[in-house]
């Protein structure tokens, strides 16, 4: 009986050690995901570098645009409360840009039917 108790005690003492070893290593799924994201990062890196160069070249002109048009855009944003109640902007032949407001459900004409309401 004593040898069995000693074996059980040694087995129970070894369990936390084996559990700690498992936490240190990554599972196959984790290793696969890690490799996938590393590969994805390597594939996307050149495109991101090109995008950074584009952003650097456009930065000064975008900053000038924001300084010039900022107040007008702020006024427009304050005036229009709900953008979903407008159609997309239209450019007229003379160069004007208009925003048409959508008709509400109440303003739409009722469909004509041949039935008489009683």
N, C-alpha and C positions, 0 to 999 in steps of 0.2 A: 504494500500500500504506500509506503514511504517513497519508493522510486516513482510511482505514478504521480504523487503529489509534487515531487521535485520537478518532474517533466512538465506538469501543468503550470507550475510557477515560472519555470524558465520560458515556456511558450508564451505566457501572458506578458512577461517582461520584454520579450522580443517583439511583440506586436507594435508598440509605439515606435520602435526603431524602424520597422518596415514601413509604417505609415508615413513617417517623416521622409524617408527616402523617396516615396512616391510623389510627395508634394514638390520636391526639388526638380524632378524631371517633368518634361511636358508630354502630354499624351500625343498619340499620332494625329488626332484631329487638331490639336493646338499647334503642333509642328507644321502640319499641312497649311493651316490658316496663316501662320507666320510666314511661311515660304511664299504663299500666294500674295500676301500684301507686300512683301519685299519685291517680288517680281513686278507687281503692279506699280509700285513706286519707281522702279527703274524704267519702266515703259513710259510713264507719265512725266518723268523729270525733264526730258528735252522740250516737251510742249509747255511745261510750266516756265522753263527758262525763256522760251520765245515769248510767252505771254508777259513776263516781267519786262523784257526789252520793249515790247509794244506799249506797256503801261508807262514805262519811263519816257518814251518818246512822245506820248500823248499827254502826259501830265501837265506841262505848262499851258497847253491850249485848253484843256479841260478846266484848269484853275481860272483862266481868264474868262471862259464861258460862265463859270459859276459866279464870278464876281460881277459880271455884267448882267446876267439874267436872273440872278438870285432874288433880288427884290420883286421882280415881276412874277416869278414863279411862286413866291411866298404869298403875294396878293391873290393870285389865282387859286392857290390851295385854300386860302381863307374864305374865298367867295364860294367855291364849290363844296357843298357839304357831303354829297354822296355821289361818287364817280360811277356807281353802277346804274344810276338813273339817266346816264347820257350815252348816246351812240358814240362810236369811235370818231375822232376828228376827221373832217373832210377838208380838202384843199380845193378851193374854187379856181376857175380859170384865171382870175385876176391875181391869184396868189394869196388871197385871204384864207385863213383857217377858221372854220366854224365848228362849234360843238352843238349838236342838236340834242335836245332833251327828249327822252323816251316818253311816250304817252303812258299814262297810268291806266290801270284796269277800268277805272270809272270813266275816263275820257274816251275809251274805245267805243265805237258804235256797236250796238247790240245786233247780233245776227238776226236777219229777217227770217221768220218762219211763217208757214201758212196756217199754223194752228192758232186758235183763239183761246186766250186764257179766260177761264170762268171763275 
